[in-house]
Amino acid sequence: MDRLVGIVTLLTGMLSWVSPGPVSAGPPAEAPSVRTERLQRDALRALGEGTQEGRRRAIRLLENAVALEPRDPMLWHILGEAYAAARFGERSRQCFRRALDFEPDDEHGWFLTGMAWRREWLRGLDPSALNRAIAAFDTCTRMDPDDGEAWLRYSGLLYEKGDLEAARVAASQSKDRGRYPDHNALARAYLAFRIGDSAGADTLFAQVLPRLEPSVRRMFERPWELLGAAPGSADASDGAGRRSQVPFWDSRDPDPTTPENEFRLEYWARVAHAYLLFEDPLDPHFDARAMTYVQYGPPAAVTVQDRSVHPINMFWLDPHTASLAEYPFVSQTWFYPQYGMVIQLEDKALVGRFERHAARADDPSSSPSEAALRAQPDVIAIDGGAALFTARPPRRMRLGVRALDAQFDGDRGTRLVTQVRVSVSAADSAVARWLVVDDSGRELARETQAPAVSACEPESLRIARFSAELPAGDYHVFVSASDRRFRRALREERISIRAQTPGVGLSDIVDVCSEPPTQVQSNAVLLEAAEEPVVRGEQALTCYFEIVRLLTSASGWGRFQYRYTLRRVTAEGKADEAIVREYRSEEIDVDGSLRRQFVTIPMSALPYARYRLTISVLDLNSGQGIGRSLDFVKD
């Protein structure tokens, strides 16, 4: 509408400068140019009314004007915009084609052509219309690289085409040029998030949101109004059954290891793209298509019925008195199979404004399937399914990450050790983050590292090691990783830290990926656990464990003996009585109460099966014993 209003204002001013000429005694015949100017003036006044009747009157006047001056591109532009405002899409595009016939190098004509095909594509989702719109904006931006609005519209369509990098480049070319510099910045922000640059997107959104007009900014800053959710958490309680007023964003941060809230960025990116894509300057509005996109993201598939004849279904009437009337309208059906949903959108007035078809109680597909949501624990549901967001990045942006936990007794509590395995090449750089919180959400440990090259898989794996001493209890452990290509991954698990017992203690048994010499550097143990406890072919099983709180003699020496047994594990998960391999160490003296121990167990002669290794330790000074087990597979 702004471009049309600008044309109306400019031409009205230009026409006001035209001299009426000398006054003659009689009414002279009106010259064609003078009549054209009068028709333009009257048409522009009619368009300025902003009503459908005014637009139709303007169309009649402009049709007369172009009949008098058929080679004037400006007249064709105004008539085309008037047709577009009145929802005569094909006639609008014909006008812009006529204008380009007379002035093919007019970048503004190409812009208007792109907007016309953009409207057609949004209405009927015809791929050829999308391609024509993209081609028109491409031509426009080549002719006028400083047209910020052309780059803006171009970027949104390229994103819909699936060319994310080209869309990002187009948005960056828009800079702060054109009549919508804040919209340009908004496009750059959401596309930064779509390529995976969460930190960059967070910064860009923080810069642009305060500059938006209040009605638009409100959609970003008050999501509970748009989504129908409450400002506080719908999921948290204070322990007494009362609803907790945790801030909307904080209660739904899928990755608390990062400074950014990825759920908030996903919501902002959806609102930004929906607003910029479905907003039309000739008729600004946020219809059901935009709302559905914000609620559930892009559909997996869409079918369109264009001006088909639909019956009027009056469900509230008795079937014997229901209307049999039928009339044509456009409908779009959006499919979300991952949520078990089918959403019907209808443009009954044929004016490009879609409404969501009223849900029926007997139509379960109109709302998310509870079974589908249970099968996707990473999906964040707002108010039971009024909106759905996923914490996982798209497949192309996912990074391979594993987290392996082990518990070791420490001086003040149990030491939790988490090894993070990031699947990146030796040439890539990565960042790993680790966070431990208790059930109340209180943070107990947080750390960020650049993973080191793996000793076992140096070409494809990097390793980070995190540790903290924790009291006995239940905890949530969050691990995330990202690389320089903006790929990322998040893992969350719930662990229970066991309480320490008096006397000798024994850590978890850790299956390491290589021989003991590769696990020690400068007299320090740098464990690299195997991703899965699996022994292959002729390999031996190498394990590590720690013995703590050995009773020491007056001279400070501890003394212990360890024994391991190997049994096969049945399909029911129980160990056989029969021992297939056994070893008892000599009596070992240790300076102090701590012993770090590697054990290597030959496996080549044993058949392929699942086994249970049990290690028992006897403190010879106190007579106390303790044992731990590890299940593994010989493959």
C-alpha positions in Angstrom: 0.0 0.0 0.0 2.9 2.4 0.7 4.1 2.2 -2.9 0.6 2.8 -4.1 0.0 5.7 -1.7 3.3 7.1 -2.8 2.3 7.0 -6.4 -1.1 8.5 -5.6 0.5 11.3 -3.6 3.2 12.1 -6.2 0.9 12.1 -9.2 -1.8 14.1 -7.4 0.9 16.7 -6.7 2.1 16.6 -10.3 -1.3 17.0 -11.7 -2.0 20.0 -9.5 0.8 21.8 -11.3 -0.8 21.5 -14.7 -2.1 24.8 -16.0 -5.7 24.8 -17.2 -4.7 26.9 -20.2 -6.2 30.1 -21.5 -9.9 30.6 -21.0 -11.9 30.7 -24.2 -15.4 32.0 -24.8 -16.9 28.6 -25.4 -16.2 25.1 -24.0 -13.4 23.8 -26.2 -13.0 20.1 -27.0 -11.0 18.5 -24.3 -7.5 17.4 -25.6 -6.6 13.7 -25.0 -3.7 14.6 -22.7 -5.9 16.9 -20.6 -8.6 14.3 -20.4 -6.0 11.7 -19.3 -4.8 14.0 -16.6 -8.3 14.5 -15.4 -9.0 10.8 -15.4 -5.8 10.2 -13.5 -6.6 12.8 -10.9 -10.1 11.5 -10.3 -8.8 7.9 -10.2 -6.2 8.7 -7.6 -8.8 10.5 -5.5 -10.9 7.4 -5.7 -8.0 5.1 -4.7 -7.2 7.3 -1.8 -10.6 6.5 -0.3 -9.4 3.1 0.6 -12.7 1.4 -0.1 -13.7 -1.4 -2.5 -16.1 0.9 -4.3 -13.4 3.6 -4.6 -11.0 1.0 -6.1 -13.6 -0.1 -8.6 -14.4 3.5 -9.6 -10.7 4.1 -10.0 -10.3 1.1 -12.2 -13.0 2.4 -14.6 -11.4 5.8 -14.8 -7.9 4.3 -15.3 -9.2 2.0 -18.0 -10.4 5.0 -19.9 -7.0 6.7 -19.3 -4.9 3.9 -20.7 -7.3 3.8 -23.7 -6.2 7.4 -24.4 -2.5 6.9 -23.6 -1.8 3.2 -24.1 2.0 3.7 -24.1 2.3 5.3 -20.7 3.9 2.8 -18.3 3.0 4.8 -15.3 -0.7 4.6 -16.2 -0.4 0.8 -16.5 1.4 0.6 -13.1 -1.4 2.5 -11.4 -4.1 0.5 -13.1 -2.2 -2.7 -12.2 -2.0 -1.7 -8.5 -5.6 -0.8 -8.5 -6.5 -4.2 -9.9 -4.3 -5.9 -7.4 -5.9 -3.9 -4.5 -9.3 -5.0 -5.8 -8.1 -8.7 -6.0 -8.1 -9.0 -9.8 -4.8 -10.8 -9.9 -4.6 -11.8 -13.6 -5.6 -8.3 -14.8 -3.0 -6.8 -12.5 -0.3 -8.9 -14.0 -1.4 -8.1 -17.5 -1.1 -4.4 -16.7 2.5 -4.8 -15.5 3.4 -6.9 -18.6 2.0 -4.1 -20.8 4.1 -1.6 -18.9 7.3 -3.7 -19.4 6.5 -4.0 -23.1 6.9 -0.3 -23.4 9.8 0.1 -20.9 11.5 -3.2 -20.4 14.4 -1.7 -18.4 12.2 -0.2 -15.7 13.2 -1.8 -12.4 10.1 -0.5 -10.7 8.0 -2.4 -13.3 9.9 -5.6 -12.5 9.3 -5.0 -8.8 5.6 -4.7 -9.3 5.6 -7.8 -11.5 7.4 -9.7 -8.7 4.8 -8.6 -6.2 2.0 -9.6 -8.4 3.3 -13.1 -8.9 4.1 -13.3 -5.2 0.4 -12.6 -4.4 -0.6 -15.3 -6.9 1.8 -17.8 -5.4 0.6 -17.1 -1.8 -3.0 -17.5 -3.0 -2.7 -20.8 -4.9 0.9 -22.1 -4.1 1.5 -22.7 -7.8 5.3 -23.4 -8.2 5.4 -21.6 -11.5 4.1 -18.4 -9.8 6.9 -18.7 -7.2 9.5 -19.1 -10.0 8.1 -16.1 -11.9 8.1 -13.9 -8.7 11.7 -14.9 -8.0 12.8 -14.2 -11.6 11.1 -10.8 -11.5 12.8 -9.8 -8.2 16.1 -11.1 -9.5 15.8 -8.9 -12.6 14.8 -5.9 -10.4 17.8 -6.3 -8.0 20.2 -6.6 -10.9 18.9 -3.4 -12.4 18.8 -1.6 -9.1 21.0 -3.1 -6.5 20.0 -0.4 -4.0 16.3 -1.4 -3.9 16.1 -2.6 -0.4 12.5 -3.7 -0.6 13.1 -5.8 -3.7 15.9 -7.6 -1.8 13.6 -8.1 1.2 10.8 -9.7 -0.9 13.3 -11.7 -2.9 14.9 -13.2 0.3 11.6 -14.5 1.7 10.7 -16.2 -1.6 14.2 -17.8 -1.9 13.7 -19.2 1.6 10.4 -20.7 0.6 12.1 -22.1 -2.5 14.5 -23.9 -0.1 17.7 -21.9 -1.0 18.6 -20.8 2.5 22.1 -19.4 1.7 20.8 -17.4 -1.3 18.0 -16.1 1.0 20.5 -15.0 3.6 22.7 -13.2 0.9 19.6 -11.4 -0.4 18.6 -10.2 3.0 22.1 -9.0 3.7 22.0 -7.0 0.4 18.9 -5.2 1.6 21.0 -3.4 4.2 19.1 -0.4 5.6 17.9 0.7 2.2 14.4 1.2 1.0 11.3 2.2 2.9 11.4 -0.7 5.3 14.9 -0.8 6.9 13.6 -2.4 10.1 11.9 -5.2 8.0 15.2 -5.7 6.3 16.9 -6.2 9.6 14.2 -8.5 10.8 14.8 -10.7 7.7 18.5 -10.8 8.4 17.8 -11.8 12.0 15.5 -14.8 11.3 17.7 -16.0 8.4 20.8 -15.9 10.7 18.9 -18.3 13.0 17.8 -20.5 10.2 21.4 -21.0 9.1 22.2 -22.0 12.7 23.9 -18.8 14.0 21.9 -18.5 17.2 24.2 -16.0 18.8 24.2 -13.7 15.8 20.4 -14.0 15.5 19.9 -13.1 19.1 22.0 -10.0 18.7 20.2 -8.9 15.5 16.8 -9.5 17.1 17.8 -7.5 20.1 18.8 -4.6 17.9 15.7 -4.5 15.6 12.8 -5.4 17.9 12.8 -2.1 19.8 12.6 -0.2 16.5 9.5 -2.0 15.2 6.1 -0.3 15.3 4.3 -1.2 18.6 1.6 -3.5 17.1 4.3 -5.6 15.4 6.7 -5.5 18.3 3.9 -6.8 20.5 3.7 -10.0 18.6 7.4 -10.7 19.4 7.5 -9.5 23.0 4.1 -10.9 24.2 3.8 -14.4 22.7 1.2 -15.5 25.2 -1.2 -13.1 23.5 -0.6 -14.5 20.1 -0.5 -18.1 21.2 -3.1 -18.0 23.8 -0.8 -19.1 26.6 -0.2 -17.6 30.0 2.8 -15.3 30.8 4.1 -17.8 33.4 5.0 -21.5 32.9 2.1 -23.8 32.2 4.2 -26.7 33.3 6.0 -25.7 36.5 4.5 -25.8 40.0 5.7 -24.7 43.4 5.5 -28.2 45.0 2.1 -27.5 46.6 0.1 -27.8 43.4 0.0 -24.1 42.7 1.1 -22.8 39.3 4.5 -21.3 39.3 4.9 -17.9 37.7 8.2 -18.7 36.0 8.8 -16.2 33.1 7.4 -17.4 29.8 10.8 -17.8 28.1 12.8 -19.0 31.0 10.4 -21.9 31.7 10.8 -23.1 28.1 14.5 -22.8 27.3 15.5 -26.1 25.6 19.2 -25.5 25.9 20.2 -23.8 29.2 23.9 -24.4 28.4 23.9 -21.4 26.0 23.3 -17.7 26.6 20.5 -17.7 24.0 17.0 -19.1 24.4 16.5 -21.3 21.3 12.8 -21.6 21.9 12.4 -17.8 21.9 14.6 -17.6 18.8 12.5 -20.2 17.0 9.3 -18.3 17.9 10.8 -15.0 16.8 12.0 -16.6 13.5 8.5 -18.0 12.8 6.8 -14.7 13.5 9.3 -12.7 11.5 9.0 -15.0 8.4 5.2 -15.2 8.6 4.9 -11.5 9.0 7.2 -10.6 6.1 5.9 -13.4 3.8 2.2 -12.9 4.2 2.2 -9.2 4.7 1.1 -7.3 1.6 1.6 -3.5 1.4 -1.7 -3.2 -0.5 -3.6 -5.0 2.2 -1.7 -5.5 5.5 -3.1 -8.2 7.7 -2.0 -11.3 9.7 -4.3 -14.0 8.6 -4.8 -17.7 9.5 -2.0 -18.8 7.3 0.5 -16.6 9.1 -1.0 -17.7 12.5 -0.8 -21.4 11.6 2.8 -21.0 10.6 3.7 -19.3 13.9 1.8 -22.0 15.8 3.2 -25.2 14.1 5.9 -24.1 11.6 5.9 -25.0 7.9 3.6 -27.9 6.9 5.0 -31.1 5.5 2.6 -30.8 2.5 -0.2 -28.5 1.3 -3.1 -29.2 -1.1 -5.0 -26.4 -2.7 -8.6 -26.3 -4.0 -8.9 -23.2 -6.2 -12.3 -21.8 -6.7 -13.9 -25.2 -6.5 -17.5 -25.5 -5.6 -18.0 -26.1 -1.9 -21.2 -26.9 0.0 -22.2 -24.7 2.9 -22.2 -27.1 5.8 -24.5 -25.8 8.6 -23.7 -28.3 11.3 -25.8 -26.4 13.9 -29.0 -27.1 11.9 -31.1 -30.2 11.7 -29.9 -32.3 8.8 -33.4 -32.2 7.2 -33.3 -28.3 7.1 -29.6 -27.8 6.3 -28.8 -25.5 3.4 -27.9 -27.1 0.1 -26.3 -23.9 -1.2 -22.9 -24.1 -2.8 -20.4 -21.4 -3.8 -16.8 -21.3 -5.0 -13.8 -20.3 -2.8 -10.2 -21.1 -2.4 -9.0 -23.5 0.4 -5.6 -24.8 1.5 -5.1 -27.9 3.5 -1.9 -28.0 5.6 -0.7 -31.4 6.7 1.4 -32.0 9.8 1.8 -35.8 9.9 4.5 -35.6 12.7 1.7 -34.2 14.9 -1.2 -36.1 13.4 -2.8 -32.9 12.3 -4.6 -31.6 9.2 -5.6 -27.9 9.2 -8.1 -26.5 6.7 -7.7 -22.8 5.7 -10.3 -21.1 3.6 -10.6 -17.8 1.6 -14.3 -17.7 1.3 -14.5 -14.0 0.3 -11.8 -14.6 -2.4 -9.9 -11.5 -1.2 -6.7 -13.3 -0.1 -7.6 -13.5 3.5 -7.7 -17.1 4.8 -9.5 -18.2 7.9 -9.1 -21.5 9.7 -11.9 -23.9 9.2 -13.9 -24.3 12.5 -12.8 -27.4 14.3 -15.4 -30.1 14.9 -15.5 -32.2 18.1 -15.6 -35.4 16.0 -12.5 -34.4 14.0 -9.5 -35.4 16.0 -7.0 -34.4 13.3 -7.8 -30.7 13.9 -5.6 -30.7 17.0 -2.3 -32.4 17.8 -2.4 -36.1 18.5 -1.5 -36.9 22.2 0.2 -40.1 21.1 2.3 -38.2 18.5 3.4 -35.7 21.1 4.3 -38.5 23.6 6.6 -40.0 21.0 8.4 -36.7 20.6 9.7 -35.6 24.0 11.8 -32.8 22.4 8.6 -31.0 21.3 7.6 -28.1 23.4 3.8 -27.9 23.6 2.1 -24.6 24.6 -1.1 -25.0 26.5 -1.7 -28.6 25.4 -1.0 -28.1 21.7 -2.2 -24.6 20.9 1.3 -24.2 19.5 4.2 -26.7 19.1 8.0 -26.0 18.9 10.8 -28.5 18.6 14.1 -28.1 20.5 16.0 -30.0 17.8 17.7 -28.3 14.9 16.8 -29.5 11.3 18.6 -32.6 10.2 21.1 -30.8 8.0 22.1 -28.7 11.1 22.5 -31.6 13.6 25.8 -32.5 15.0 26.7 -35.9 16.3 27.2 -35.8 20.0 27.4 -38.5 22.8 27.7 -37.9 26.5 29.1 -40.7 28.7 28.8 -40.3 32.5 30.8 -42.0 35.3 30.9 -41.6 39.0 34.1 -41.5 41.1 34.2 -41.0 44.9 35.8 -37.6 45.8 36.9 -35.9 49.0 33.7 -34.0 49.6 31.2 -35.9 47.5 30.9 -38.1 44.4 32.7 -36.8 41.4 30.6 -36.9 38.3 32.7 -37.1 35.1 31.0 -36.5 31.8 32.9 -37.2 28.6 31.4 -35.4 25.6 32.2 -36.9 22.2 31.7 -34.5 19.2 31.7 -36.0 15.7 33.7 -33.4 13.7 36.8 -33.7 11.6 40.2 -32.7 12.8 40.0 -29.6 10.6 36.8 -28.4 12.3 36.6 -26.4 15.4 33.9 -27.0 18.0 32.6 -25.9 21.4 31.2 -28.2 24.1 29.1 -27.0 27.0 28.1 -28.8 30.2 25.5 -27.8 32.8 24.3 -29.7 35.9 21.1 -28.5 37.8 19.1 -30.1 40.6 15.4 -30.7 40.6 14.7 -27.2 41.7 16.6 -25.8 38.7 19.5 -24.6 40.9 22.7 -24.6 38.9 25.6 -26.6 40.5 28.1 -26.8 37.7 28.7 -25.1 34.4 31.7 -25.2 32.0 32.6 -24.6 28.4 35.5 -26.2 26.5 37.0 -26.5 23.1 37.2 -30.3 22.6 40.6 -31.9 22.0 41.4 -34.3 19.2 40.5 -37.9 20.1 43.3 -40.3 20.7 41.3 -43.2 19.4 39.6 -41.5 16.4 41.7 -38.4 15.6 40.2 -37.9 12.1 36.5 -37.8 13.1 36.1 -37.2 16.8 36.9 -34.6 19.4 36.6 -35.1 23.2 35.8 -32.8 26.1 35.9 -33.8 29.7 33.9 -32.2 32.5 33.7 -33.0 36.2 32.2 -31.7 39.4 31.8 -33.1 42.9 28.1 -33.4 43.9 26.2 -34.5 47.0 24.0 -37.6 46.6 20.7 -36.8 44.8 19.0 -36.5 41.5 20.2 -34.2 38.8 19.6 -33.0 35.2 22.8 -33.0 33.1 22.7 -30.9 29.9 25.4 -31.3 27.2 25.5 -29.2 24.0 27.9 -28.7 21.2 28.3 -26.6 18.1 30.8 -26.2 15.4 31.9 -23.4 13.1 29.3 -24.4 10.4 26.6 -23.7 13.0 25.7 -27.4 13.4 24.6 -28.1 16.9 23.3 -30.8 19.2 21.8 -31.0 22.7 21.6 -34.0 25.1 19.7 -34.0 28.4 19.7 -36.9 30.9 18.6 -37.4 34.4 21.1 -39.1 36.7 21.2 -40.2 40.3 24.4 -39.6 42.3 24.8 -42.4 44.8 25.6 -41.7 48.4 29.1 -42.6 49.6 29.4 -45.5 52.1 31.9 -45.7 54.9 35.0 -47.6 54.2 36.6 -48.6 50.9 35.0 -47.1 47.8 35.0 -48.2 44.2 34.1 -46.0 41.2 32.2 -47.0 38.1 34.0 -49.3 35.7 34.8 -47.4 32.5 35.4 -49.2 29.3 38.2 -47.3 27.5 38.8 -47.2 23.8 42.6 -47.9 23.7 45.5 -49.4 25.7 46.5 -47.8 29.1 49.6 -45.9 27.8 47.4 -43.8 25.5 45.1 -42.8 28.5 47.8 -41.3 30.5 49.6 -38.0 29.8 52.3 -36.4 32.2 51.2 -38.7 35.0 47.6 -37.6 34.7 44.8 -40.0 33.6 42.9 -38.5 30.7 40.3 -41.2 30.1 38.7 -41.6 26.7 35.8 -43.9 27.2 34.5 -46.2 24.4 31.3 -45.0 22.9 29.7 -48.4 23.5 31.1 -51.2 25.7 31.8 -53.5 22.7 34.8 -55.7 22.0 35.4 -56.6 18.4 37.3 -59.5 16.8 40.7 -60.1 18.5 40.5 -57.1 20.7 40.9 -57.2 24.5 38.7 -55.4 27.0 40.5 -52.5 28.7 38.8 -50.9 31.7 39.6 -48.3 34.3 38.4 -47.8 37.9 39.4 -46.0 41.0 39.7 -47.4 44.5 39.3 -44.8 47.3 39.3 -44.6 51.1 41.7 -47.5 51.6 42.7 -47.8 55.2 46.3 -46.7 55.6 48.8 -48.0 58.1 50.8 -45.8 60.5 53.3 -45.3 57.7 50.6 -44.1 55.3 50.4 -47.1 53.1 47.3 -48.9 51.9 47.1 -52.5 50.8 44.5 -54.2 48.6 43.7 -57.0 46.3 41.2 -57.1 43.4 39.5 -59.9 41.6 37.5 -60.0 38.4 35.0 -62.5 37.1 33.4 -62.8 33.6 30.0 -64.4 33.1 27.7 -64.6 30.1 24.5 -62.6 30.3 21.2 -64.3 29.4 18.5 -62.8 27.1 16.6 -61.9 30.4 19.6 -59.8 31.5 20.8 -62.1 34.2 24.4 -63.4 34.6 25.0 -67.1 34.3 26.3 -68.9 37.4 29.2 -70.3 35.4 32.3 -68.1 35.3 34.0 -68.1 31.9 37.1 -66.1 33.0 38.5 -65.2 36.4 41.6 -63.4 37.7 42.8 -62.5 41.2 45.6 -60.0 41.6 48.6 -60.2 43.9 48.4 -58.1 47.1 49.2 -54.6 46.1 50.7 -51.8 48.2 49.8 -48.2 47.5 51.1 -45.0 48.9 48.0 -43.4 50.3 44.3 -44.2 50.2 43.7 -43.8 46.5 44.5 -46.2 43.7 43.9 -45.7 40.0 43.8 -49.0 38.1 43.7 -50.3 34.6 42.7 -53.9 33.8 43.0 -55.6 30.4 41.1 -58.8 29.8 41.9 -61.1 26.9 38.7 -61.8 24.8 39.9 -63.5 21.6 39.2 -67.0 22.7 35.7 -66.3 23.9 32.6 -66.6 21.7 30.5 -63.7 20.6 28.0 -63.0 23.3 26.9 -60.4 26.0 29.1 -60.6 29.1 29.1 -59.1 32.6 32.4 -58.1 34.1 32.4 -57.9 37.9 35.4 -56.4 39.8 35.7 -56.9 43.5 38.1 -55.1 45.7 39.3 -56.1 49.2 40.9 -53.6 51.5 43.5 -55.8 53.2 44.0 -53.4 56.1 40.3 -53.1 57.1 39.0 -56.3 55.7 36.2 -54.5 53.9 35.2 -55.3 50.3 33.2 -53.7 47.5 32.3 -54.6 43.9 30.9 -53.1 40.7 29.9 -54.5 37.3 30.0 -53.6 33.6 28.0 -55.3 30.9 29.5 -55.4 27.4 29.2 -57.2 24.1 31.7 -59.2 22.1 30.7 -58.6 18.5 
